[in-house]
Amino acid sequence: MINVHQLGATVRLEDGSLAAVPATELSANRSTIVKSFQLREPLTLWVERNGRHAVAYLESRTVPQRIDSAFEDRMNAYLKSTEEWAPPDRPAPADRHFIRKKRRAAVFEARGKST
């Protein structure tokens, strides 16, 4: 642990890289994190890397579920129900949806590239 402040904390990982502990994680586990910082005891952390940035959470924390199966089932049922509405000479509604999403993602990716 390098620093503990109101907006979170900064930790040095075993490989020497730095990771941020978000404020929500710090507020939920403040006593454990502050005690570790004061006693200079290592914590077992779960690290999520997003490009160059790493975010650390206590190992006891449950890993966030990024897929909501109930929502996916409802979305699939809706798209299946709309297939009968689709004109036969055009792509299926699900395909049209993903084609639009891919085009929009390409626009945003192009914005991020320097010219």
C-alpha positions, -999 to +999 in steps of 0.1 A: +000+000+000+015+034-010-012+059-002-047+060+013-069+091+007-106+101+004-108+092-033-094+057-029-059+043-025-028+034-045-011+000-042+021-014-055+017-049-069+042-077-067+054-070-102+062-034-093+033-018-112+008+005-095-030-001-092-058+021-079-083+010-053-116+028-060-133+049-034-162+025-032-139-004-024-121+017+001-152+028+019-165-008+020-132-021+035-116+009+050-106-007+083-089-036+066-071-014+041-060+012+066-047-015+091-027-031+063-013+003+054-003+011+090+012-023+097+027-026+062+011-060+058+004-072+023-032-077+012-045-103-012-059-084-041-079-091-072-066-069-101-086-059-131-064-045-160-079-022-186-051-014-209-024+003-189-046+010-159-050-015-132-078-014-105-074-035-074-101-050-052-098-071-020-097-108-029-128-115-007-148-092-029-171-110-053-161-106-090-186-084-108-208-104-132-206-088-166-233-110-182-269-108-170-284-141-182-320-131-174-316-100-195-299-119-223-328-144-223-354-116-225-335-099-253-332-131-273-369-138-268-377-103-280-355-106-311-370-140-319-405-124-317-395-097-341-382-120-367-416-125-382-419-088-387-387-086-407-390-083-444-375-114-461-352-094-484-334-077-454-311-091-427-327-105-395-333-079-367-305-092-345-281-090-374-292-054-382-288-045-345-252-058-344-243-042-378-254-008-364-235-014-332-203-023-352-206+008-374-211+030-344-182+014-326-160+021-357-170+058-356-159+060-319-127+042-326-119+065-354-124+095-331-098+082-307-071+078-334-048+108-339-043+119-375 
